[in-house]
């Protein structure tokens, strides 16, 4: 059983066990002081969403840290310009805090736009800017007039909520671009990819599937993103939204203003991948009767390529247990299904920013006894890992050392990863990643595992 | 040229060559036994820094946060700070909580000293940990400043004026690696000296695989040892650009503990100074082991000198480290052409000139307050053939087609950054080997012949 002292009283409502009655998990709360949350801030949310727009200037208006810690850390690839891989900041100093940062912001913007010739500039506000009250709107407007490119303020003061509020701020900033370019050449059989960040080229895999189905992709928001594409988003007939709401707000804004519908998709795992493609095909079936068949062919041929490989990995992984802790709960659903395909059970699942609906669904799809947790922290996670004695942990960089210290395998499923995990081929990569960690002989030497082997030995009467 | 430590002329910053102050303070607090670093500010700061530090050390890095929201930013963060410490106490049972401020709490004017005073009064019935606080607004200085400020705060706030005289030597090593601290402790031991190393990250940031998870990693400077520092026989601190207020000067000013400031012992001359200082402190001569190490190092300098002579190097990063690296390059015959740091007001040019002595035929350009954009702008014309610094210059070294010798923090694109050594004769030997081999490797891969025998 979990050592209950690990969970602070005020966090008890944020932990739930499947099968223990109706789920009423507390979430969407401000992180508890001193709890060492794995969450970041509003700024992080905005930065994550807009990061892969590769031909825009991303200027962090604030002190040096916010820019330094987000410099080229994500695996979002670009097929062309790579401005997103640079880190720009106004690097505010004491005198700017006292006298205001507007002059420095304006000068920095003019200088960087002149030097880097971006298609647009996003200006992120940080905690400090929210406090000193710089009028970013006014500065951006002035610079926009002087340079002729869109200069978009992102209201992402770190302390004004969690990552979710950052998503909304990013969507609001992007929405200013939407509808500002000609869409007369956009065909009716067209879509936008929302909420995919082209980590390790994943957007390209999905784009290839969609094109083989006969669809035109107008824009990817924001993987391998381009400013001019975002201007034309409203031309596409359907917005396919992935991820836990990072770009959902934008899809809703477009639906409201331009009447273009959206659907939720997931490009992770076999079922969700296929289901998403079929869902999109169905949407266009009345315009293009052949699309269902082309989609079925595509799914069949892609599955054919990966099934033998998957079966080999499954043979080794069958019966092993996994823990999942991710930023958005949406990814967790696909991961649970993916693990089932590998013959594995997810015994712990949690997210930084899940909603009540997300957790209710998780309670439904998980086996009884599964631990479901909102906004966890290292001590809780290590306790859950031990209690469930999992073999593999799926998470991001901050979770990796927790797993490794406990002698548990790890699969990086965050934006730092360099291996595509989306699409059918991504499922095979995922299986390979999990396999490479779970099957490594190094665990034989990890003290906690050694102890387990010792215990097994005792039971078998091998102990002296 | 060195008299012209030109600051950058751009207003904007592109790819900063520095990190923020609270990160440095967190690193320093991680080196105290049973300590939990605590950032008084928004949740994001702690999380970002944790991720950044984890990627270097590959260890769990728990940094608590007062997780201020909009309401607290308006009405003050005091209640959250107190509650946060109580929660940390419940979960981690720390012996020390190291509280560092952030730009948010500095700007809203939270008086941490006062809040913590209230905290101690309010909860005097509890078994409270030591709470040390340091002011680290990120708009003031760099991570290096934050680190040294935290070390000063630990010394100043914990030192017990009644501490009994003892034989220990206080050692303030600065931002060196866990492996280097282990090495330093060995060296002291060989001289028969017992150091109190502050901070001591040798185990806390490079720990072994264990049977069970430790909420706070074992190791670090015991709080009792920090309290006893005023009784130390002497103190030694490393760095050529240290702030006026440091751990060592605090002990000297307040308690009369004689402080010796030495350059980071990297390279034969800086090592000689260090080992001489130890000989003097211990009253014994250099152990034969180190005499041999020194001899082998000089022998290697001779064996390898032609591979490195005249190579044009760019050095960047934390100010104390770049001075040490530049001085070392000068003694092996590499020509440093550009030395840069993101820090300002460090008198870097003077430090470099004095550390290189008359070994250099030409002084390098020395730049403070620069970012990587500025460094690249000047470096390109200087055609560098060798680059020394942390991982963040990787894209530039790659563009110049020059090998990057990784040193300092952070090492995000190589394995084992926490175990890199550059100090002592032993560490210098490792660094020298790495440099020679990087140049040989480049020669090999650039050549159509391949050179299997060099």
Interface residues (C-beta under 8 A of the other chain):
Chain A: X5 X6 X8 X30 X31 X32 X33 X34 X35 X36 X37 X38 X39 X40 X41 X42 X43 X44 X59 X62 X63 X64 X65 X66 X67 X68 X69 X70 X71 X72 X73 X86 X87 X88 X89 X90 X91 X92 X93 X94 X96 X97 X104 X107 X108 X109 X111 X112 X126 X127 X128 X130 X131 X132 X158 X159 X160 X161 X162 X378 X379 X382 X386 X396 X397 X398 X400 X401 X402 X404 X405 X406 X407 X445 X446 X447 X448 X451
Chain B: X10 X11 X12 X13 X14 X15 X16 X18 X19 X20 X22 X23 X38 X41 X42 X43 X44 X45 X46 X47 X48 X49 X50 X51 X52 X54 X55 X58 X59 X60 X61 X62 X63 X64 X65 X66 X67 X68 X69 X70 X72 X73 X80 X81 X83 X84 X85 X86 X87 X88 X90 X91 X92 X102 X103 X104 X107 X108 X137 X138 X139 X140 X142 X207 X209 X210 X211 X212 X213 X215 X342 X392 X395
